């Protein structure tokens, strides 16, 4: 309950900021650097308008995640005892994003997205020998009816350059939060080959959060005189430091406690890139297309098991790896 409350608070905070950013700061045409009217006889002073963007998009997302643990706290007996992988976890995603850029003064950017998982594959393998040898147990399972979500806030300084084509480079400092709620269902034992087994409904819930540094780079035409000038392109890069925490419920293990069977705790890092374009069909609204890719990994950490008799045990968490890409199409508004 506490975890869901924290997620709701994060999403509510991001949405509130996006609504503020999307409020019309000015109705000036984007890229219009004309002088403001001044009383007769007064000296005219040029102003650069604050641009606020708001976008809503939807699309397809795919995630891969894996982790493995050793047989003891020192990473031995064997060095890989158990390994879980989730491959091609497909989801429908909705993304809400907002930004405010006042050239050569300040840049703000925030987003929140939520994905409904509809398909994916899971594999659970156990080994007796080092380096994934003597595999004695494997199950190949499904994952669906899960969810993923991400949220991020950033602040930076925008440098504007160019004449006919205007570029804006904004170094950014931000903080992000990422969640994967992954279920394991439809069990099928493949080593030994025992076939389907019933009742599998386990879960593995992750959290990645921490600061990041990066930049946004955008290009647009100063004036729209041809169809090509209606395209605005952008590229983003982020490097993240992350605290990683996960909880699992292995529902068919009677020797484990429930609903918290074990937890993972470690540090990690990751990077994310994004690219896309806006096609401005009106001075205040556009169609947008976006591609995002991110790649994360952790250092070694702790796997702590909670047993049904109240006792606990620890072993080494070797690593966690997560990659994700998303394609989306939506509408952008600019004020």
SEDREN-516544 format. One record per residue (C-alpha): x, y, z. Coordinates in steps of 0.5 Angstrom, whole numbers. Last residue first. Example, Ala and Ser with C-alpha at 12.3 -4.5 7.8 and 13.67 -1.06 7.14 Angstrom:
BEGIN
+-------+-------+-------+
!    c1 !    c2 !    c3 !
+-------+-------+-------+
!    27 !    -2 !    14 !
!    25 !    -9 !    16 !
+-------+-------+-------+
END
This chain:
BEGIN
+-------+-------+-------+
!    c1 !    c2 !    c3 !
+-------+-------+-------+
!     4 !    57 !   -53 !
!     6 !    51 !   -56 !
!     2 !    44 !   -56 !
!     4 !    38 !   -59 !
!     0 !    32 !   -61 !
!     2 !    24 !   -61 !
!     6 !    19 !   -64 !
!    11 !    14 !   -60 !
!    16 !     9 !   -61 !
!    19 !     6 !   -54 !
!    26 !     2 !   -53 !
!    28 !    -1 !   -46 !
!    34 !    -4 !   -43 !
!    35 !    -7 !   -36 !
!    41 !   -11 !   -33 !
!    41 !   -13 !   -26 !
!    48 !   -16 !   -23 !
!    51 !   -21 !   -18 !
!    47 !   -21 !   -12 !
!    51 !   -24 !    -7 !
!    47 !   -28 !    -2 !
!    44 !   -27 !     5 !
!    39 !   -31 !     9 !
!    33 !   -29 !    13 !
!    29 !   -33 !    19 !
!    22 !   -32 !    20 !
!    20 !   -39 !    20 !
!    17 !   -37 !    13 !
!    24 !   -35 !    10 !
!    26 !   -28 !     8 !
!    31 !   -28 !     3 !
!    36 !   -22 !     2 !
!    40 !   -21 !    -5 !
!    45 !   -16 !    -4 !
!    49 !   -12 !    -9 !
!    54 !   -13 !   -15 !
!    54 !    -7 !   -19 !
!    48 !    -5 !   -23 !
!    46 !    -4 !   -31 !
!    42 !     1 !   -35 !
!    40 !     2 !   -42 !
!    35 !     7 !   -45 !
!    32 !     8 !   -52 !
!    27 !    13 !   -54 !
!    24 !    14 !   -61 !
!    19 !    20 !   -62 !
!    14 !    23 !   -67 !
!    10 !    29 !   -66 !
!     4 !    32 !   -70 !
!     4 !    40 !   -69 !
!     0 !    45 !   -65 !
!     1 !    53 !   -64 !
!     3 !    56 !   -70 !
!    -1 !    51 !   -74 !
!     1 !    44 !   -78 !
!     8 !    44 !   -74 !
!    11 !    37 !   -76 !
!    15 !    36 !   -69 !
!    21 !    31 !   -69 !
!    24 !    26 !   -66 !
!    30 !    23 !   -62 !
!    31 !    20 !   -55 !
!    37 !    17 !   -51 !
!    38 !    14 !   -45 !
!    44 !    12 !   -40 !
!    45 !     8 !   -34 !
!    48 !     7 !   -27 !
!    47 !     2 !   -22 !
!    47 !     2 !   -14 !
!    45 !    -5 !   -10 !
!    39 !    -8 !    -6 !
!    35 !   -14 !    -8 !
!    29 !   -17 !    -4 !
!    26 !   -24 !    -2 !
!    20 !   -27 !    -1 !
!    16 !   -21 !     1 !
!     8 !   -23 !     0 !
!    10 !   -28 !     3 !
!    15 !   -32 !     7 !
!    19 !   -37 !     3 !
!    19 !   -44 !     5 !
!    12 !   -45 !     1 !
!    15 !   -43 !    -5 !
!    10 !   -43 !   -10 !
!     8 !   -36 !    -9 !
!    15 !   -33 !   -10 !
!    14 !   -26 !    -8 !
!    19 !   -21 !   -10 !
!    22 !   -14 !    -8 !
!    27 !   -10 !   -12 !
!    31 !    -4 !   -10 !
!    36 !     0 !   -15 !
!    39 !     7 !   -13 !
!    41 !    10 !   -19 !
!    46 !    15 !   -23 !
!    44 !    17 !   -30 !
!    47 !    19 !   -36 !
!    42 !    23 !   -41 !
!    42 !    25 !   -48 !
!    36 !    28 !   -52 !
!    36 !    30 !   -60 !
!    31 !    34 !   -63 !
!    28 !    36 !   -70 !
!    23 !    41 !   -72 !
!    19 !    40 !   -78 !
!    15 !    46 !   -81 !
!    21 !    49 !   -85 !
!    20 !    43 !   -90 !
!    13 !    45 !   -92 !
!    16 !    52 !   -94 !
!    16 !    59 !   -91 !
!    16 !    58 !   -84 !
!    20 !    63 !   -81 !
!    26 !    62 !   -76 !
!    26 !    55 !   -78 !
!    27 !    49 !   -72 !
!    33 !    46 !   -69 !
!    33 !    43 !   -62 !
!    38 !    40 !   -57 !
!    37 !    37 !   -50 !
!    42 !    36 !   -45 !
!    45 !    31 !   -40 !
!    46 !    30 !   -33 !
!    42 !    25 !   -28 !
!    40 !    24 !   -21 !
!    37 !    18 !   -18 !
!    32 !    12 !   -18 !
!    31 !     5 !   -20 !
!    25 !     1 !   -17 !
!    23 !    -6 !   -19 !
!    18 !   -11 !   -17 !
!    18 !   -18 !   -18 !
!    12 !   -22 !   -18 !
!    10 !   -30 !   -18 !
!     3 !   -33 !   -20 !
!     5 !   -40 !   -22 !
!    -1 !   -44 !   -20 !
!    -1 !   -50 !   -25 !
!     5 !   -54 !   -28 !
!     6 !   -55 !   -35 !
!    11 !   -60 !   -38 !
!    16 !   -64 !   -34 !
!    22 !   -64 !   -38 !
!    27 !   -63 !   -33 !
!    29 !   -58 !   -35 !
!    23 !   -55 !   -39 !
!    18 !   -54 !   -33 !
!    12 !   -49 !   -36 !
!     9 !   -44 !   -32 !
!     3 !   -40 !   -34 !
!     5 !   -34 !   -30 !
!    11 !   -29 !   -28 !
!     9 !   -22 !   -26 !
!    13 !   -16 !   -27 !
!    12 !    -9 !   -24 !
!    17 !    -5 !   -27 !
!    19 !     2 !   -24 !
!    23 !     8 !   -26 !
!    24 !    15 !   -22 !
!    28 !    21 !   -25 !
!    32 !    27 !   -22 !
!    35 !    32 !   -27 !
!    41 !    37 !   -29 !
!    41 !    39 !   -36 !
!    45 !    43 !   -41 !
!    40 !    46 !   -46 !
!    42 !    47 !   -53 !
!    38 !    51 !   -58 !
!    38 !    52 !   -65 !
!    35 !    57 !   -70 !
!    35 !    56 !   -77 !
!    35 !    62 !   -81 !
!    40 !    65 !   -76 !
!    43 !    61 !   -71 !
!    44 !    60 !   -63 !
!    40 !    59 !   -57 !
!    44 !    57 !   -51 !
!    39 !    54 !   -46 !
!    41 !    53 !   -38 !
!    38 !    47 !   -34 !
!    33 !    44 !   -30 !
!    30 !    37 !   -30 !
!    24 !    33 !   -28 !
!    23 !    25 !   -29 !
!    18 !    20 !   -29 !
!    17 !    13 !   -31 !
!    12 !     7 !   -31 !
!    12 !     0 !   -32 !
!     6 !    -5 !   -32 !
!     4 !   -12 !   -31 !
!    -2 !   -16 !   -34 !
!     3 !   -20 !   -38 !
!     9 !   -25 !   -36 !
!    10 !   -32 !   -39 !
!    14 !   -38 !   -37 !
!    20 !   -42 !   -39 !
!    22 !   -46 !   -33 !
!    29 !   -49 !   -32 !
!    32 !   -54 !   -27 !
!    39 !   -57 !   -27 !
!    44 !   -53 !   -31 !
!    50 !   -56 !   -30 !
!    54 !   -50 !   -32 !
!    52 !   -43 !   -32 !
!    59 !   -40 !   -30 !
!    60 !   -44 !   -24 !
!    57 !   -51 !   -23 !
!    50 !   -53 !   -20 !
!    46 !   -48 !   -24 !
!    38 !   -46 !   -23 !
!    34 !   -42 !   -29 !
!    28 !   -38 !   -29 !
!    26 !   -36 !   -36 !
!    20 !   -31 !   -37 !
!    17 !   -29 !   -44 !
!    13 !   -22 !   -45 !
!     6 !   -20 !   -47 !
!     0 !   -15 !   -45 !
!     4 !   -10 !   -41 !
!     1 !    -3 !   -40 !
!     5 !     3 !   -40 !
!     5 !     9 !   -36 !
!     9 !    15 !   -38 !
!    11 !    22 !   -34 !
!    15 !    28 !   -37 !
!    19 !    34 !   -34 !
!    23 !    39 !   -37 !
!    25 !    46 !   -35 !
!    30 !    51 !   -39 !
!    32 !    58 !   -36 !
!    35 !    64 !   -38 !
!    39 !    64 !   -45 !
!    33 !    62 !   -48 !
!    26 !    62 !   -44 !
!    25 !    55 !   -45 !
!    19 !    51 !   -41 !
!    17 !    44 !   -42 !
!    12 !    39 !   -42 !
!    11 !    31 !   -43 !
!     5 !    26 !   -42 !
!     7 !    19 !   -45 !
!     2 !    13 !   -46 !
!     5 !     6 !   -47 !
!     2 !     0 !   -50 !
!     7 !    -6 !   -47 !
!    11 !   -11 !   -50 !
!    16 !   -15 !   -45 !
!    21 !   -18 !   -50 !
!    25 !   -22 !   -46 !
!    25 !   -23 !   -38 !
!    30 !   -26 !   -35 !
!    32 !   -30 !   -28 !
!    38 !   -33 !   -26 !
!    40 !   -37 !   -20 !
!    46 !   -40 !   -18 !
!    52 !   -36 !   -22 !
!    58 !   -36 !   -18 !
!    57 !   -43 !   -15 !
!    59 !   -44 !   -10 !
!    62 !   -37 !   -10 !
!    60 !   -30 !   -10 !
!    62 !   -28 !    -3 !
!    55 !   -28 !     0 !
!    54 !   -35 !    -2 !
!    51 !   -39 !    -8 !
!    51 !   -33 !   -13 !
!    45 !   -29 !   -16 !
!    43 !   -27 !   -23 !
!    38 !   -21 !   -26 !
!    35 !   -20 !   -32 !
!    31 !   -15 !   -36 !
!    28 !   -14 !   -43 !
!    23 !    -8 !   -45 !
!    19 !    -7 !   -51 !
!    15 !     0 !   -52 !
!     9 !     1 !   -57 !
!     6 !     8 !   -57 !
!     2 !    14 !   -54 !
!     3 !    21 !   -54 !
!     1 !    28 !   -50 !
!     5 !    34 !   -51 !
!     6 !    41 !   -48 !
!    11 !    46 !   -50 !
!    12 !    53 !   -46 !
!    16 !    58 !   -50 !
!    18 !    64 !   -46 !
!    18 !    70 !   -51 !
!    25 !    73 !   -53 !
!    24 !    81 !   -52 !
!    27 !    87 !   -56 !
!    26 !    94 !   -53 !
!    24 !   100 !   -56 !
!    26 !   106 !   -54 !
!    20 !   111 !   -52 !
!    18 !   116 !   -56 !
!    11 !   113 !   -57 !
!     9 !   108 !   -52 !
!    13 !   101 !   -53 !
!    10 !    96 !   -58 !
!    14 !    89 !   -57 !
!    20 !    88 !   -62 !
!    20 !    82 !   -66 !
!    23 !    76 !   -64 !
!    18 !    71 !   -67 !
!    21 !    64 !   -66 !
!    14 !    61 !   -63 !
!     9 !    66 !   -65 !
!     7 !    70 !   -59 !
!     1 !    68 !   -55 !
!     5 !    68 !   -48 !
!     6 !    64 !   -42 !
!     0 !    60 !   -44 !
!     0 !    54 !   -38 !
!     3 !    48 !   -41 !
!     9 !    49 !   -36 !
!     4 !    49 !   -30 !
!     0 !    43 !   -33 !
!     7 !    39 !   -33 !
!     8 !    41 !   -26 !
!     2 !    38 !   -24 !
!     3 !    32 !   -28 !
!    10 !    31 !   -25 !
!     7 !    32 !   -18 !
!     1 !    27 !   -19 !
!     6 !    22 !   -22 !
!    10 !    22 !   -16 !
!     5 !    22 !   -11 !
!     1 !    16 !   -14 !
!     8 !    12 !   -14 !
!     9 !    13 !    -7 !
!     2 !    11 !    -5 !
!     3 !     5 !    -9 !
!     9 !     3 !    -5 !
!     6 !     5 !     2 !
!     0 !     0 !     0 !
+-------+-------+-------+
END
